[in-house]
Amino acid sequence: MSRLATVDPTTAEPQARALLGKVERALGATPNMMRAMASSPAVLDAYLQFSGALSKGRLPGRVQEQIALVAAVENECDYCLAAHTVLGAKAGVSEDDLAAGRKAQASDPRAEAALTFAKAVIATKGFVTDDDLEAVRAAGYGDGEIGEIVAAVALNTFTNYFNSVGQTTLDFPAVR
């Protein structure tokens, strides 16, 4: 059972109702994580703006979803693992790559380099080695894309921690 209250969009305060309406229109549903974030419209708005900005970046949505899987495993967030397995499939990540992504692996070597780097960012709390940077650069990532990988790690770490603190009730199929 969730330790943080979820907000009913029909009875939410005006700002939260508007934000939850955007989520509903975009996803066709309002996940429990976002309902819980709506207890503070500032938190939900920050999450939506950050994720919206990254969706316009250079990293393909498939790679962003795979990074989300790496973060979910590394940060032990079952909610995000389940959510990004569904969202990753919708973004075109194959079943094999959804499973491989949990181990920072991918069928595409360039994507795998991004996942390996993301895992290193998490493991070192950002204090990656020169070798880590050289490896991701050797895979063809420039500084802008490297920044986006770090940003994706940060965004997903936020949601991982939010859901771990709140023990958000799972509303996606559980991943074993």
Secondary structure, 3 states (H helix, E strand, C coil): CCCCCCCCCCCCCHHHHHHHHHHHHHHCCCCHHHHHHCCCHHHHHHHHHHHHHHHCCCCCHHHHHHHHHHHHHHCCCHHHHHHHHHHHHHCCCCHHHHHHHCCCCCCCHHHHHHHHHHHHHHHCCCCCCHHHHHHHHHCCCCHHHHHHHHHHHHHHHHHHHHHHHHCCCCCCCCCC
